Structures are given as C-alpha cells and as structure tokens.
Amino acid sequence: MVGLVCTDGVVLGVEKLVLSKLLVKGSNKSIQTVDMHVGIATAGFMADGIHIVNRAREEAQSWRNFYKCPITAQVTDYYI
C-alpha cells in the first residue's frame, strides 16, 4: 500500500492480490470510500479493514448530522 500527498490531494495505491476462483468478484477491495472526499487504503486482514472502514463511515455520518458539513480530513506526520 502506498499513499502520496500532493498539493492537489492524495493518491492511494495498493497491490492487487492473486484472485482465488472461490472469491466473490469485488469482495476484496483494498481502497474504499468513507465519505465523498475521504478514502481509506487497507492492508492485512480484510475483516479488520472492513471494520475500520465501517467505523470511519459511522464517524463521518455522525459528524455530518451534528455539524451539518462534511467531516474534515487532515494529513499529519506520525513518528514512531
């Protein structure tokens, strides 16, 4: 997974996984939309990524209902 911050926005990229014949087409998306202007790229277990995306969607909807505007997205640098 790669994320690039540009002056005009953010570019997200993920490696396409080898598809199994048993997998439902379109069920293993690694880049998903949270709100109209917010997206998330996930790596690792798909169930964990889906849970995080659903939680982010709930937060964005709650923000929109309370403040009557879209949720703000801010890019910050974290050093571990």
Sequence and secondary structure as in RCSB ss.txt:
>XXXX:A:sequence
MVGLVCTDGVVLGVEKLVLSKLLVKGSNKSIQTVDMHVGIATAGFMADGIHIVNRAREEAQSWRNFYKCPITAQV
TDYYI
>XXXX:A:secstr
 EEEE SS EEEE       TTS TTS  SEEEEETTEEEE  S HHHHHHHHHHHHHHHHHHHHHHSS      
     
